[in-house]
Amino acid sequence: MKNTTAIVLIIVGILIFFQGCSSYNGFVDKEENVNNAWAKVESSYQRRADLIPNLVNTVKGYAAHESETLEAVVNARAKATQTTINAENMTAENMAQFQEAQQGLTSALSRLLVTVEKYPDLKANQNFLELQAQLEGTENRIKVARDEFNNEATIYNKAVKRFPGVLFAKLFGFSSKQTFEAAEGAEKAPEVKF
């Protein structure tokens, strides 16, 4: 009887050990996928930040007296590039600050593009058109990168929260990741005024 109990306990111990190893490795893989997806989000935002000085300088030549709008874009870009999140410290508060900074830049860019409508020569400028197309493409890349990040974070969060993974996640220090959420008021269509 003692031998049978010992054998059963050894088998159960081995199964728990292998389940723990498998869970740990699975969490590591999923967390690295989240980190990789986050790096793509940051890369897309960096591309946008890199395009903005060229766009502002092109507009500046045509709309020099629109300095308030141009300064707003430059300041929003500075704030957006200063607000960063490490993938390991992705709390709801940090994510909200990051999204707020990026939303400020998006708003400033929208105002800039509305301002451009007043300048037919600028709208026909090849450099401006190319920069505007690149910026639009970058905004699409940002959306795709954010969606990919949310997908990877959701897969990771499910693994961390499901049983028996939740037991091992807590044991090994893995916790849920914050995902992107729509900005407040995003459900309303923006009002465009000329």
GIDAWO-V912467 format. One record per residue. RES is the residue in one small letter. PSI is psi in radians with two decimals (none if undefined). OMEGA is omega in whole degrees, 0 to 359 (none if undefined). Layout:
# GIDAWO-V912467
RES&PSI&OMEGA ; RES&PSI&OMEGA
This chain:
# GIDAWO-V912467
m&-0.75&180 ; k&-0.64&179 ; n&-0.73&180 ; t&-0.77&179 ; t&-0.75&179 ; a&-0.74&180 ; i&-0.76&179 ; v&-0.77&179 ; l&-0.68&178 ; i&-0.77&179 ; i&-0.78&178 ; v&-0.74&178 ; g&-0.74&179 ; i&-0.76&179 ; l&-0.76&179 ; i&-0.73&179 ; f&-0.85&181 ; f&-0.63&176 ; q&-0.71&178 ; g&-0.77&178 ; c&-0.78&180 ; s&-0.77&179 ; s&-0.81&181 ; y&-0.86&180 ; n&-0.66&177 ; g&-0.73&178 ; f&-0.73&179 ; v&-0.82&179 ; d&-0.83&182 ; k&-0.67&179 ; e&-0.68&177 ; e&-0.61&174 ; n&-0.70&177 ; v&-0.81&180 ; n&-0.72&178 ; n&-0.76&179 ; a&-0.67&178 ; w&-0.70&178 ; a&-0.63&178 ; k&-0.65&176 ; v&-0.86&180 ; e&-0.68&179 ; s&-0.72&179 ; s&-0.75&177 ; y&-0.64&178 ; q&-0.68&178 ; r&-0.75&179 ; r&-0.79&180 ; a&-0.61&179 ; d&-0.54&180 ; l&-0.51&188 ; i&-0.79&180 ; p&-0.67&178 ; n&-0.73&179 ; l&-0.80&181 ; v&-0.77&180 ; n&-0.64&178 ; t&-0.77&179 ; v&-0.66&182 ; k&-0.69&180 ; g&-0.53&182 ; y&-0.56&188 ; a&0.95&185 ; a&-0.59&183 ; h&0.04&176 ; e&0.67&187 ; s&-0.57&180 ; e&-0.77&179 ; t&-0.76&181 ; l&-0.72&178 ; e&-0.67&179 ; a&-0.70&179 ; v&-0.81&181 ; v&-0.78&179 ; n&-0.72&179 ; a&-0.67&177 ; r&-0.78&180 ; a&-0.78&180 ; k&-0.72&181 ; a&-0.65&181 ; t&-0.36&177 ; q&-0.39&181 ; t&1.83&181 ; t&2.81&178 ; i&2.35&171 ; n&2.41&182 ; a&-0.40&179 ; e&-0.29&184 ; n&0.90&187 ; m&1.32&179 ; t&2.89&178 ; a&-0.68&181 ; e&-0.81&179 ; n&-0.71&180 ; m&-0.68&179 ; a&-0.72&178 ; q&-0.74&180 ; f&-0.83&180 ; q&-0.65&179 ; e&-0.75&179 ; a&-0.73&180 ; q&-0.63&178 ; q&-0.64&176 ; g&-0.70&178 ; l&-0.72&178 ; t&-0.76&179 ; s&-0.76&180 ; a&-0.71&178 ; l&-0.67&178 ; s&-0.76&178 ; r&-0.67&179 ; l&-0.78&182 ; l&-0.54&174 ; v&-0.70&178 ; t&-0.66&183 ; v&-0.51&181 ; e&-0.40&181 ; k&-0.18&188 ; y&1.58&183 ; p&-0.62&179 ; d&-0.68&179 ; l&-0.73&180 ; k&-0.42&180 ; a&-0.16&182 ; n&2.21&184 ; q&-0.72&179 ; n&-0.76&180 ; f&-0.78&180 ; l&-0.71&179 ; e&-0.77&178 ; l&-0.71&179 ; q&-0.72&178 ; a&-0.72&178 ; q&-0.70&179 ; l&-0.73&177 ; e&-0.76&177 ; g&-0.67&179 ; t&-0.70&177 ; e&-0.66&176 ; n&-0.70&177 ; r&-0.70&179 ; i&-0.79&179 ; k&-0.78&180 ; v&-0.77&180 ; a&-0.70&178 ; r&-0.72&178 ; d&-0.75&179 ; e&-0.73&178 ; f&-0.83&180 ; n&-0.69&178 ; n&-0.84&181 ; e&-0.71&179 ; a&-0.64&179 ; t&-0.76&177 ; i&-0.80&179 ; y&-0.84&182 ; n&-0.67&177 ; k&-0.74&180 ; a&-0.66&181 ; v&-0.51&186 ; k&-0.35&183 ; r&2.63&176 ; f&2.43&3 ; p&0.01&182 ; g&-0.61&181 ; v&-0.61&179 ; l&-0.79&181 ; f&-0.60&179 ; a&-0.80&179 ; k&-0.71&180 ; l&-0.71&184 ; f&0.00&175 ; g&0.40&176 ; f&2.37&179 ; s&2.92&183 ; s&2.68&176 ; k&2.52&177 ; q&2.45&177 ; t&2.92&174 ; f&2.48&175 ; e&2.75&179 ; a&2.50&177 ; a&2.62&179 ; e&2.28&180 ; g&0.03&182 ; a&-0.32&180 ; e&-0.24&180 ; k&2.42&177 ; a&2.41&180 ; p&2.57&178 ; e&2.16&181 ; v&2.16&180 ; k&2.43&177 ; f&none&none
